[in-house]
Amino acid sequence: MTSGTFHIVALDSIVVKRDERQRRELSDIDVLADSIRRLGLIHPIVVTRGELELVAGERRLAACTKLGWTNIPVHYTDELEPSRLRAIELEENIKRQDITWQDQATAVREYHKLRLAEDPNWTQSDTAEAIGVTRQHIGNFLLVANEMLSGNAKIGDLPKLSTAIGIVRRGIERKDLQTLDKLHESFSGVALSPDRPEDNIITGDFRTWVEGEIVPRFNLIHCDFPYGIDADNFPQGGAASHGGYLDTKETWSQLIGALDVATRRITAPSCHLMFWFAMRRGDERLYEPTAKALERMGWDINPMPLVWLKSDGTGIIPDPERGPRQIYETCFIASRGDRKIVRAVANAYSAPTVSERHMSEKPEPMLRHFFRMLVDENTVMLDPTCGSGSALRAADSLGAKYVLGLEINEEFAGLARDALSRARALKRAEERAVS
């Protein structure tokens, strides 16, 4: 028999293929039964015509059974509009336990859009109630689904929904902070996202450059200052050919002073700092003195440094007669304005040394590992003593908005530009191959 737009069938004739349906337990049946007892069954269940196989409404069916009903209103699937049937299908699929969080988020987004198209007053709370989850859960699903739809493939590759939510939310906060940063749109007439490496690596002395008139605001500064290994006096002849430099105590102190000026003049209100330092005794460039100098500038330093372990076992021996070879380097990570990270990474990384363009070159894989914590499309990075430019290439490969490096030696600045140009060409070729 039929009644209006629905049919009345015997409740015990409904076929529930439980093994093919969502496997989680039906919740709050008593509450739903009380609501149906007082208000009636507002939304009939959905079944197939003929077999009367349940398609949607298992909780409602269980509640009516608990109330002792013998008959129940139903809709047949072949009577529903395609959009409504699709919404029902999505609603049921979302509740399945074997569905991946990526598919679940995508389904939630499609379901919400369908219901919103049917009813302009439909809200996320309505979607949450229809699916049986919290409003916050729906908001998170829509958040990550929209990020995946925007083309952020990295989000869809993550194994856990909670990780994806954290990364997307921090990204939104970083974008909001970037708006507050009021980044200058040019530096000496050059747009902030140039394709030419000569615009990203300039020949200049950080100690005088930082006093210039026109500078952008940076939200990441990567410092690898010379710190007292007497690089200009290396006897094997490699200093001059691989980026030898003056690294006296006076030079280091002057660069620290320039960083102090930079902190006040060219850092954004929310900013990260990576600062490589020497973990050695008897030197003012130790952990504690360096940390205090940075804290006086207003940097909030994480107590645990980043560590690069040199997997090829190379390194200096501070005291050959009394101590071991030092085969690791340490780096502070600090922030101003409570800038959030992109994602957490391990604070240690093992990689061999490189010296293709500069005697103190940092390996790109190691820098890329640590930069994954700090670099995204909102990043505007400065490397005030960029040397080989490996830090610039690492940040650029991760999609930084803009990178700028200073190198006092024109020859090595040229080598760094060539390397950045080749890295960008290779990245474009790979992107074309994938597309």
N, C-alpha and C positions, 0 to 999 in steps of 0.2 A: 504494500500500500504506500501511497505518497502523501505528503503533507507540505503544501507550499513548494519550496525549492528543494526539499529534502525528502528522503524516504524513511519509513519505519520498518525495521527488520528485527527478527528475534535476536536477542543479545547472544544467545549460545550458538547462533549460526555463524558468527564472525570467526574467521580463520586467522589465527596469529602464528606466523612462522617465526617463532622466537629465536631460533638459531641464526636467522638471516637479518635480524633486527639489532639495534644497539644493545650492547651487552651490560651496560651499567644498570644498577637497580633503579626501579621507579621510585621517585622520592615524593614525599608530602602528599600521599594519596588521601590520607584522612582530611587534610586541609581542603584539598580539591573536592572531595566527596561532600564536605559540609557546604562548600560554596554552591555545588550543583543542587544539593537538597534545598537550599534557600532561594537560589536564583534561576535554577533550571540549567539545561545544557545549552549554552549560548552558541557554541560552535560544534556542529555535528562532526562525527568522525568521518574519515574518508576510506572507502573500500572499493575494490574492483567489482564490476557488475558480473553476476553469474557465480563466481567462486566466493565472493564476499571476503576476499583477502584484505586484511587491514593494511592500509597504506600510511595513514597518519591518525594519531589520537590514542595511543596506547594507554597513556595515563588517564585520559577521560574514560576509556573503556573499563579500566580497572576500578575507577571511582564509582562508575555506574553499577558495576558488578557488586561492589561492596555495599551499595545502597539497596541491593536486591531487585534492581530493574530486570524485567524480562524482555523488554523491547528497547531499541535505541535508535535515534535519528542518525541517518547516514547520508553522505554525498557519494555518488558514483564518480569515479575518475573521468569517465568519458563525457560527463556533463560539465566539467569545470573548464574555464578559460585556460588556454595554454600557459599564460603568465602565472595564474593562480596555481596550476598544477606544478609548474616549475618551482614556485615558492615552497610548496608542500614538500616536493622532492628535496630541495635544498635544506629545509628545516629538519627533515629526517636524517639526511646525510651528515649534517653538522653534528648530530648527536652520537654518531657512530664512534666507537672506541678505536677502531683500526685505521681511522683516517689520519693523515699527517697534519701537523699544525699548519703547514703551508696551504694545503687543500682546504682545511677547515676555515682559515682566515679568508681565503678567496671566496668560499661559499657564503660565509657570513656577509661579506661585502655585497655579493650579488643578491642575496636574500633581502638585505636591508634596502638596496636600491629598488628592487621589485615592489616591496611593500610601500616604500615611499612614493613610487609612481602611482600606486593604487590610491593612496591616502596621503595628501600633502602634509597632514598633521602627524604622520607617523614619526615616532622618535626612536632613539637608540634604546630607551627604556622599554618601549613596546617590543623591539626586537629581542631584547634580553628576556622579557617575560615569555614571549612566544617560544624561544629556544630552551629556556629553563636555566639560564646562567645569569650572572650579575651584570649590572650596567657597566661596571668597570671592565669586565672581561670583554664585552662587546666593543667598548672603546679601544681596547688594546688590539683586538682582532682587526678592526677597521684601520687603526694606525699602521700596523705592519703591512696589511694588504695594500693600502694606498702607496706605501713606500715601495713595495715590490712592483706595483703597477707603474710607478714613475720610472722604472728602469734600474733600480738598485738591486742588481742580481746578487750581491754579496749577502743581503738580508735573507733572501730565499734559500741560500746555501747553508744557513746556520742550523745546527741540529736541534736547538731548543727554542721554544717560543719565548721563554723568559729572557734569553740572551738577546733575541731580536728586539724585544720590547725595550730593553735597557739601552741598546745601541741607538734605536730610533729616537727615543725620548731624549737621550743626551745630545743627539744630533740637532733636535729641535731647539734645545736649550742653547747649544753653541750657535745656532743661527740667530736666535734672539739676542745673544750677547754680541754677535757680530754687528747687528743693527745698531746696538748701543755704542759699538766701537767707533762708528762714523769714520770708516776708513777713507782716506783720501783716494780719489779716483785716478790720480796720476802721480808719477814721479818724474820730474824733469821732462814733462810732456809725453811720457811713455805710458800707454794704457796698462792697467794692472794685470792683464792676462795675455802678455805677448807670446807669440810663437817663436820669436827670434832669441836665441840664447845670449846674444850680445846685449840684450836688454836685461837679462837675468844675472849676468856676472860682469861686474864692472871692476876696473882697476882702480883701487883706492885704498887709503889708509883709514881704517876704522876710527882711529884716534882723532883725526881731523874731520872725516866725513860726518861723524855724528853731530858735529856742530853746524852742519849745513842748514840752509833755510827751508828747503822743500823736501820733506821725507814722509813716506806713508806710515801708517800705524801697523805694527806687526803683532800677531797673536801667538807666534812661536819664534823663539830665538834659540839657535843651536850654536853653542860656543865650544870651540876646540882650540883654545889659546895655547901658544907655546908655553911650556911649564918647566923648563930647567933640565933638559937632557943634553944641553950643549950641542944642539944640532948643527950649528955653524962650525963646529970644530971636529966633526967626525973624521977620523983619519983615513977611512977606506976610499975616499974620493966620491962617495955617493951623495954627499950633501948638496953640492952644487947642481948635479944632474937630476936629482930627485926632490927638488924643492927645499933645499937647505934654507934656514932662516935664523935670524937673530932671536934667541930666546932667553935673554938675560932676565934677572930678577926685575930690573928696571922696566924692561919691555912689558913683562907680565903685569906689573903694577899699573903701568899706563893703560893697558888694555882693560884692566879691572875698573879703572877710573872712567874709561870711555863707556863701559857697560853701565856704570852708575848713571851717567848722563843719558844713555839710551833708554834706561828704565824709566826715567822721568820724562823724556821727550818723545820717544817713538814707539813705546809699547802701548797696546790697547788696554783699556780698563780691565779686561780679562785676558790673561796671557799665560803661556807655558814657557819654561826655560829648561833646556838641557845643557849642562855645563860639565865638560870633562875635566878631571883634576887628578893630581898625582897622590896616590895613597903611599906616602913616604914619610919617614921620620926625619926630624931635623930640618924641616923646610916649612916656611909659612904657607905654602900651598897645600897643606894637609887638609884632611877632611874638616876638622873643627874650625881652623882659621878661615878657610874658604867659605864654609857654611855661614859663619858669623858675618863675613863681608857681604854675602848675598842677602842675608836676613836684614842687615842694616839698609840695604837698598829697597827692602819691602817685599822680598820673595819669601814665600812659604815653602820650605824645603821638606820633601818626603824624607824621613829618617833612613830609609833603605836606598842605597845608590843602585844604579844600573851597572851591570858588570859584563864586559866583553872578555870572554876567555879565549885566548889565542890558541886555537887547536893545533897549530903547527909547532907549538912550544917555543916560539921566539919571544924575546923580551930583553930588558936590561937587567944587569946585576948591580944593584946599588953598592954592595960590598962583597966583591968576589971572594974574600978570605973568610967571611963570617956569615954569609947568608945566601938564600936561594935566588934563582933567576925569577924575576917578576914577569909572569906571562898573562897578566890580565890588566885591564884598564877599567877605571871607574868613572861614573858620570852621575851628577845630581839631576834629579827631576824636581822642578819647583814650579810654583804658579803664583799668579796675582789675580785677585778678583774671583776666587773660587771657581776657576775655569774647570769644567768637567772633561774627563778623558773621553775618547771615542769608544775604547774597549780595553779591558785588562789584558796584559800580556805578561809572560814570565820576565822577571827582572834580571835574568842572566841569559846570555846567548853565546854559543861557541862557533867561531869562524876563524879561518886562517888569516894571516896578515897579507896585505897587498902593498905593492910599491911600484905600480905601473906609471904613475904620474907624479907622485909626491912621496917623500920619505916617511911622512906620518899619516898616510892615507888610511881612512877608516873604510872597512869593507861594506859595500852596499847592502848585502843580505842582512848583516847585523843591524845597520841603521834602519833598514826597512822594517825589521822586526820591532824595534822600539818605537818607530814612527807610527806603526799601526795603532799605537795607544793614543797618539796625539794629532795625527794628520787626517783630515778629510777635505771635502770640497770647500770648507769655510777657512782653511788655513792660509795665512799670509806669513811666510817664514823668512827670517833673516839669518844668514850665516856670515858673521862679520869678519872671519878669517877662513874663507872657504877652501883654500888650498886646491886639492884635486877636484872639488865640487861633488864628491860622492854623496854628501848629505843633501845637496840640492837635487841630485838625480833621484835619490831614494824618495824624497818628499814629492817630487814631481810625478814619479811613477804611481804614487798612491792618490793622485788626483788633487793635489793642493791647488788652491785658487791662484797663488802666486808665490814664487820663490825668488829671493834676491841674495846674491853672494858678493862679498868684497874680497879681493885678493890684491895684495900690495905689489906682487911681481907680475908684470904684464905677460911674460912668457908662460907662466903657469896659469894665469887667468885665461889665456888663449887655449891651452890644453883642456882646461875645464869646460870652456865653451864648446869645443869640438866634441868632447865626450857627451855633453848634455844634448847637443844637436843630434848625434848618432843615437842616443837613447830614445829621444822623441821620435825619430824616424822609424826605429825598430818597433816602438809601441804602436805607431799608426799602422805599420804593415801588419802587425799581429791583429789589430782591431779589424782591419779590412778582411783578413783571412777568416776571422770568426764570423763576420757578417756575411 
